[in-house]
Amino acid sequence: MSIYTADIILFLLLVSILNNPLLNIFLALGWNFLFSEVLIGVILLAIVVVVHKFLFSKFLK
């Protein structure tokens, strides 16, 4: 499996698991829906970059 395939799978799993809870929190704070979705995307992308840099690059070369 390619390291980038693992990144895509991780991102899709994170979106499916964390999108609804984070969206509910951000909407409860009164934020706009579009801004909330963009912020969730940035947060999840940052998580994927960190996991790629420190975990996947060591085990999936």
PEHUCOR-V606996 format. One record per pair of residues at least 12 apart in sequence whose C-alpha atoms are under 10 Angstrom apart, sorted by the first residue. I is the first residue (numbers start at 1). GAP is how many residues later the second one is. If there is no record, write none. Layout:
i: (I | I)
gap: (GAP | GAP)
This chain:
i: (1 | 1 | 2 | 2 | 2 | 3 | 3 | 3 | 3 | 3 | 3 | 4 | 4 | 4 | 6 | 6 | 6 | 6 | 7 | 7 | 7 | 7 | 7 | 7 | 8 | 9 | 10 | 10 | 10 | 10 | 10 | 10 | 11 | 11 | 11 | 11 | 11 | 11 | 12 | 14 | 14 | 14 | 14 | 14 | 15 | 15 | 15 | 15 | 18 | 18 | 19 | 19 | 19 | 19 | 19 | 20 | 20 | 22 | 22 | 22 | 22 | 23 | 23 | 23 | 23 | 24 | 26 | 26)
gap: (59 | 60 | 54 | 58 | 59 | 49 | 53 | 54 | 56 | 57 | 58 | 48 | 52 | 56 | 42 | 46 | 50 | 54 | 38 | 41 | 42 | 44 | 45 | 49 | 40 | 39 | 34 | 35 | 37 | 38 | 41 | 42 | 30 | 33 | 34 | 36 | 37 | 38 | 32 | 27 | 30 | 31 | 33 | 34 | 25 | 26 | 29 | 30 | 22 | 26 | 17 | 18 | 21 | 22 | 25 | 17 | 20 | 14 | 15 | 17 | 18 | 13 | 14 | 16 | 17 | 12 | 13 | 14)
